[in-house]
Amino acid sequence: MEIKKILEEFIVKLIMVILQVFRLGNVFHLDFTHLLRNQNIIQVIMLQAEMGFKVYRLSISWTRIFPHGDDKEPNEDGLRFYDAVIDELKKYNIEPLVTILHFDMPLNLAEKYGGWINRKLIEFYLNFASTLFERWKTKVKYWITVNEINVLGGYWTLGLASNNRKTKSNSNQGETPVEDAGIKL
């Protein structure tokens, strides 16, 4: 009975934080930058620590670190943003579990290079991943290279959509435009 009460209190606290975190627009969304700036992510991490959570899984946005994907130098502001999140997790003895690629290839790489069909993307991905490994080699033990690789959505998710698209409207994650359905990997 005691565990049920603790869990109910936690859920109430979590709902209160979530209500502060989510903003209404056309859709619900989580604005991670807004969270950090307004200390809400700290509250979420504190609640997780209070519940005894030992791991927090987060994804690093490729475009936050390399806005165009083929940039020569990383965006230091983006790296500092994740420094703050990782440091906060470590402060509460919560281990960060970092996903490197969470279906968020910079649009520039899909448009300019054709996505993963172009082997140059391997070089860009390695630059991105190496930057993260070097930056957080002493702070992050666990890495996921590609989120849920076994359930990847449409080819656009991988940046494999054909170059003969007429519009960008079919660039939604998980949707494969008809003209791309026959692409063989």
Buried (B, 14 or more C-beta within 10 A) or exposed (E): EEEEEEEEEBEEBBEEBEEEBEEEEEEEEEBBEEBBEEEBBBBBBBBBBEEEBEEBEBBBBBBBBBBEBBBEEBBEEBBEBBBEBBEBBEEBEBBBBBBBBBBBBBBBBBBBBBBBBBEEBEEBBEBBBEBBEEBBEEBBEEBBEBBEEEEBBBBBBBBBBBEEBEEEEBBEEEBBBEBBEEEEE
